[in-house]
Amino acid sequence: PLPDVECRIVDLKDNKTDLPVGETGELLIRSPQIMQEYFENRKETNIALKNGWLHTGDIAHMDGDGYFYIVGRRKELIKVNGLQVWPIEVEKVIRQFHGIIDVVVAGIPDDDTGEAVKAWLVLEDPDDFNENDLLDFCRRFLAGYKVPKEVEIVTEFPRSAVGKVLRRKLVEAEMQKKSGA
């Protein structure tokens, strides 16, 4: 952190208990230059600012030297039967599988587990892809609940004007598909 910036990693369940070095939780920041409020939006201000701390929505951990590592966004966290799945962790494994150009992972609603892991893939050669081989590969490196329950092949991902993948657009499209809209 820069001078005059305080940072904490807090428990994701209670949003206030400080976690030990190396534990993953939400990054909170307090400093003189942090915003005072969202313009004309008291509701969002009350969510983001509590007791002078900005709840960033970033999921991170701190190492023993005081460096912070952001591993995801709170909104992107997938909860499978109450267990936490970070999309970036699943994406990292899938990227190692042969023939994968790019991957996006997100949570989709699931009647049995609350949410399920879904992976959208861009492939070098769709004819040379075997979904079962990918899932077996994932099982070697991930806990069972982190292995994608669904896989979809796409040619590209929806992106923002600056090129950031819009995960929420993929999830919205999935919801529309399942609702028959």
C-alpha positions in Angstrom: 0.0 0.0 0.0 1.0 3.6 -0.5 1.8 5.9 2.4 -1.2 6.8 4.5 -3.2 3.8 3.2 -4.2 1.1 5.6 -5.3 -2.3 4.3 -7.0 -5.3 6.0 -8.1 -8.7 4.8 -11.4 -9.7 6.5 -13.5 -12.8 6.7 -16.0 -13.2 3.9 -18.7 -14.4 6.2 -18.8 -11.7 8.8 -17.1 -8.9 6.9 -15.2 -7.7 9.9 -12.9 -10.3 11.4 -9.3 -9.7 10.4 -7.7 -12.8 8.9 -4.1 -14.0 9.4 -1.4 -13.6 6.8 -1.9 -15.9 3.9 -5.7 -16.3 4.5 -8.1 -15.2 1.7 -10.8 -12.7 2.3 -12.1 -9.3 1.3 -9.6 -6.4 0.9 -10.6 -3.3 3.0 -8.9 0.0 2.6 -8.8 3.2 4.7 -7.0 6.4 3.7 -7.6 10.1 3.4 -8.0 9.9 -0.4 -10.8 7.3 -0.3 -14.2 8.5 -1.6 -16.7 9.9 0.9 -19.8 8.5 -0.8 -21.4 7.4 -4.0 -23.1 10.5 -5.5 -26.7 10.5 -4.5 -26.7 6.8 -3.7 -26.9 6.2 0.0 -27.7 2.5 -0.4 -24.4 1.7 -2.3 -22.5 4.0 0.1 -23.7 2.1 3.1 -22.7 -1.2 1.4 -19.2 0.0 0.5 -18.2 2.2 3.4 -18.4 1.0 7.0 -16.7 2.6 9.9 -14.3 4.5 7.6 -13.3 1.4 5.7 -13.9 0.9 2.0 -15.1 -2.6 1.2 -13.4 -3.0 -2.2 -15.2 -6.2 -3.3 -11.7 -7.6 -4.1 -10.9 -11.0 -2.8 -7.2 -11.1 -1.8 -4.6 -12.4 0.6 -1.5 -10.8 2.1 1.9 -12.4 2.2 4.4 -12.2 5.1 6.1 -9.2 3.5 2.9 -7.2 3.4 2.2 -7.6 -0.3 -1.4 -8.1 -1.4 -2.5 -10.5 -4.1 -6.0 -10.1 -5.6 -7.4 -13.4 -6.6 -10.9 -12.4 -7.7 -14.0 -10.3 -7.1 -16.6 -11.0 -4.4 -19.3 -10.8 -7.0 -17.6 -13.5 -9.1 -17.3 -15.9 -6.2 -19.1 -19.2 -6.9 -20.8 -21.0 -4.0 -21.3 -24.7 -4.5 -23.1 -26.2 -1.5 -21.7 -23.3 0.5 -18.2 -24.1 -0.6 -16.2 -21.3 -2.3 -14.9 -21.6 -5.8 -12.7 -18.8 -7.3 -13.2 -18.7 -11.1 -9.5 -17.7 -11.6 -8.4 -21.0 -9.9 -10.5 -23.1 -12.3 -9.5 -21.0 -15.3 -5.8 -21.5 -14.5 -6.2 -25.3 -14.6 -8.3 -25.3 -17.8 -5.8 -23.1 -19.6 -3.2 -25.8 -19.1 -5.3 -28.3 -21.1 -4.2 -28.8 -24.7 -6.1 -26.9 -27.4 -7.6 -24.1 -25.1 -7.2 -20.6 -26.4 -9.2 -18.9 -23.7 -11.6 -19.7 -20.9 -14.1 -17.9 -18.7 -15.6 -19.6 -15.6 -18.7 -18.4 -13.7 -21.4 -19.6 -11.4 -24.8 -20.5 -12.8 -27.9 -21.3 -10.7 -28.3 -25.0 -9.8 -31.3 -26.5 -8.1 -29.2 -29.1 -6.3 -26.1 -27.1 -5.1 -27.2 -23.4 -5.3 -24.7 -22.6 -7.9 -22.6 -24.7 -10.3 -19.4 -24.1 -12.0 -19.7 -23.5 -15.8 -16.8 -23.0 -18.2 -17.0 -21.2 -21.6 -14.1 -22.2 -23.9 -12.6 -20.8 -27.0 -10.7 -23.7 -28.7 -8.0 -24.0 -31.3 -9.8 -26.8 -33.0 -13.3 -27.8 -31.8 -13.2 -31.1 -33.7 -10.2 -32.1 -31.7 -11.8 -31.4 -28.3 -13.1 -34.1 -25.9 -15.1 -32.7 -23.0 -14.6 -35.8 -20.9 -10.9 -35.6 -21.2 -11.0 -32.0 -20.0 -13.1 -32.9 -17.0 -10.8 -35.8 -16.1 -7.9 -33.4 -16.4 -9.7 -30.9 -14.1 -10.4 -33.6 -11.5 -6.6 -34.3 -11.2 -6.0 -30.7 -10.1 -9.2 -29.5 -8.5 -11.6 -30.6 -5.7 -14.7 -32.3 -7.1 -17.0 -29.3 -6.4 -14.7 -27.0 -8.4 -14.8 -29.1 -11.6 -17.1 -27.5 -14.2 -20.6 -29.1 -14.2 -21.2 -27.6 -17.6 -18.9 -26.7 -20.5 -19.8 -24.6 -23.5 -17.8 -23.9 -26.6 -17.9 -20.3 -27.9 -16.0 -18.5 -30.6 -15.5 -15.3 -28.5 -16.5 -13.7 -25.2 -18.5 -10.5 -24.7 -16.2 -7.7 -23.8 -16.3 -4.2 -22.6 -15.1 -1.2 -24.6 -11.6 -1.7 -23.0 -11.5 -5.4 -23.7 -12.5 -6.8 -20.3 -14.5 -10.0 -20.5 -18.1 -9.5 -19.3 -18.7 -12.6 -17.2 -22.1 -11.4 -16.3 -23.2 -11.3 -19.9 -22.3 -15.0 -20.2 -24.3 -15.8 -17.1 -27.3 -13.6 -18.3 -27.3 -15.5 -21.6 -27.3 -18.8 -19.8 -30.2 -17.8 -17.6 -32.2 -16.7 -20.7 -31.4 -20.0 -22.4 -32.6 -22.0 -19.4 -35.8 -19.9 -18.9 -36.6 -20.5 -22.6 -36.6 -16.8 -23.4 
